[in-house]
Amino acid sequence: MKLLNVSGSPHVHSDESTKKIMWRVNLALVPALIVAIAYFGLNALLISIVSVGSCILFQWLIEKFILKTKSTICDGSAVVTGLLLAFNVPATREMILLVIIAALVAIGIGKMSFGGLGKNPFNPALVGRVFMLISFPVQMTTWPKPNFNGEFFSIASTPTTDITTGATPLGLFKEGGLEAVPDIWHYFIGHMGGSLGEVSALAILIGAIYLLCRRIISWHIPVTFIGTAFIFSGILWLCDKTAFLDPVTTILTGGIMLGACFMATDMVTSPMTKAGQLIFGFGCGLLTIIIRNWGNYPEGVSFAILLMNAVTPLLNRWFKPKRFAV
């Protein structure tokens, strides 16, 4: 007798697949990668290659020798994790080796320890990033200054040359106030210190618009995340313009744009329903501003998303989709 294997619900007929979705996400990350290479040079490219290669290797090794299951490295999910992990670290030479450790934590602990893609409760790239921030705080807060000679796609210094370092805009504000912060246009195109994939809001928006057009993500989490951060930071700024950043600067600096568009929208670790996604995005935006202004770190996106990842099962339970034929 031939047995039929039926997958878990929901049963939706579509030509989409996990592999197609993951590779489209990778394609959407290309603009940010190009800008990172343009500003930070070959360091950005090498870190990205090492991060992606390490994630693929560790996933293959764990599946083959520990889980003893069929390899899934071709579905593109390990590449997504590798790119997002690389986008969350500084483009310095030290990170080329340290990102291998982060990849092991992201894949081994953040993903495969729960059974692989679709079973992990937390975003693997953020697990690796937070591990690095806690374990190697000096390396993770040494920010290279982007190369900029008046041309957007100027090629930055190679790994064999000395790197000029400086603080991020959020770090500058923590230390010196508003006078230390450059203009908004530089934030938008990415001419500022920061992790290699989060500096250019323009490049991130190009990728996000592509994902929205292909219906890989919906607007609910990004808009709610960014909108909440904008409104809450705006209220604080109106209360005391000397103690808090203005809302435009707030959303264009740090990892809010990258987190809202590419990490908070992870379909595995975010709520399934629209109502749940709205609350999820609201929580991410609110926690980010709270951590930025009253926490020990100038950035709070990673912690905010991971905390809301933990709330996702409750949101899925509170806002269940309607059942048919009941």
Secondary structure as GFF3:
##gff-version 3
##sequence-region A 1 326
A	DSSP	alpha_helix	18	28	.	.	.	ID=ss1
A	DSSP	alpha_helix	30	40	.	.	.	ID=ss2
A	DSSP	alpha_helix	42	61	.	.	.	ID=ss3
A	DSSP	pi_helix	62	66	.	.	.	ID=ss4
A	DSSP	three_ten_helix	73	75	.	.	.	ID=ss5
A	DSSP	alpha_helix	77	87	.	.	.	ID=ss6
A	DSSP	alpha_helix	94	104	.	.	.	ID=ss7
A	DSSP	pi_helix	105	109	.	.	.	ID=ss8
A	DSSP	three_ten_helix	112	114	.	.	.	ID=ss9
A	DSSP	alpha_helix	124	135	.	.	.	ID=ss10
A	DSSP	alpha_helix	137	140	.	.	.	ID=ss11
A	DSSP	beta_strand	143	144	.	.	.	ID=ss12
A	DSSP	beta_strand	165	166	.	.	.	ID=ss13
A	DSSP	alpha_helix	169	176	.	.	.	ID=ss14
A	DSSP	three_ten_helix	178	180	.	.	.	ID=ss15
A	DSSP	alpha_helix	184	189	.	.	.	ID=ss16
A	DSSP	alpha_helix	201	213	.	.	.	ID=ss17
A	DSSP	alpha_helix	220	239	.	.	.	ID=ss18
A	DSSP	alpha_helix	247	252	.	.	.	ID=ss19
A	DSSP	alpha_helix	256	258	.	.	.	ID=ss20
A	DSSP	pi_helix	259	263	.	.	.	ID=ss21
A	DSSP	alpha_helix	274	294	.	.	.	ID=ss22
A	DSSP	alpha_helix	301	318	.	.	.	ID=ss23
###
